[in-house]
Amino acid sequence: MTGPGRSPAIDFGNMIAGVLEGGGIDPDRLRGDLAERFRDAHAQVETRRAAGEMGFFDLPGDRELAEATRDAAGRCRRGADALVVIGIGGSALGAAALRDALLPPLRNELGERARGGFPRLYVLDNPDPDTVSALLGRLDPARTLFNVVSKSGTTAETMAQFLVVWQRLESALGAERMGSRLLLTTSPASGALREIAAERDIPVLPLPEAVGGRFSVLSPAGLLPAAVAGIGIGSLLDGAAAMAGRCATPELAANPAGMLATLLHVADTEAGASVQVFMPYADRLRGMAYWVRQLWGESLGKALARDGRRVETGPTPLPALGPADQHSILQLLMEGPRDKVVVFIARESCGEDVAIPRLFGDKPALAYLGGHTLQGLLDRERRATAEALRREGRMNLTVAVDRVGARSLGALLMLFQIAVVYAGALYGVDPLDQPGVELGKALTCGLMGRTGYEAPRIPPPDPRWRV
Ligand code: PA5
């Protein structure tokens, strides 16, 4: 058991030589070169943090920002039946992860009383017209709050949906009343959203300058929707602060984010395990696995090292869900190329377990299940899968939380954020930038006719290469 003070705990025996069948990391290295390498990575992160570049570390302690977020949530919750977050990437995935983890499953289907009077919560990220029209068509504009989240205030997908919503609100409620149905979360200093908020007197919350999109889950980007929906954001922040405290040490053996980053970095760069499968065994953590994918992918997939060398590096994160995906990719994990490492995310107890009844005692395929619970089945399947992988010499480790609650989730989110900046230092890349997405954005602006952007010449599909 992890115990509340040690949750999450990382069990990494199945990465270690002598435990992992036929391979694994020499345990002496954890006290030797890997400990030294981590000490250096830790120092690099601390230097950037002290220079004010890693604002996500400070969010759990920024109680003023949390209080402003709570106040805004209290104001805009009044009279709202639904909150729609409009954002994409780091401006949406954190809110979705919090919603999935901390609100009851299928909550949007419940009536107001069963939701404790808190609004339904939707996240609109992909600007797919099918989804957008279906959702907007079923919501009452007078009882819906739209929280538009964009750090830059320029992201095409978010701005397009903002414009659609703006027009619908204006025609349904009129220019005077519509402002109360909007809340903008954006840069405190610049961008179109900031200007519109000032010009039209629309409430606005800041996304701190030193907090990048994929590190913004504990800023108003994630906290505002969470607070509107009734999630205890104080506990989330407490959990995150506790994890940051555990990661203050440069000692690899005592630093959970350091150990996670180090093991996955070695798995990739020395053992060829460049595909990192993040596999929670809890539906509530599915959103978090997608959040981790973005955090990992955008932070570590880089062409250039910080010293300017061309490295084209970075592991490939792959979200999965147990045990459902045992019936999807386990065969590949067990017998396919040895280019994968599995990060199981285990929950030791669940809110309301379901007993499996003892029925059909004469049918061996069913009889053994009776008397167990569904959580018991989930947990045994995870343990059995980890053991099967170990026996096949397939590296895996387990991040275990005592339960999925606000505090443990805050700790989990902080664990992965700190781990990814350590991993950035280990790979020698900058985990805070994402230069690779700019070209596609510029070409889109050109194709959409934005002033200052040239329409790119993209050759039409050549019939010779079409079948
Ligand atoms: O992590 C990131 O920086 C990105 O995923 C951004 O969050 C995403 O591109 C959205 O950007 P913005 O918040 O500026 O609209």
Residues whose N, C-alpha, C, O or C-beta is under 5 A from the ligand:
A	BS01	PA5	I88 G89 G90 S91 V149 S150 K151 S152 G153 T155 G212 G213 R214
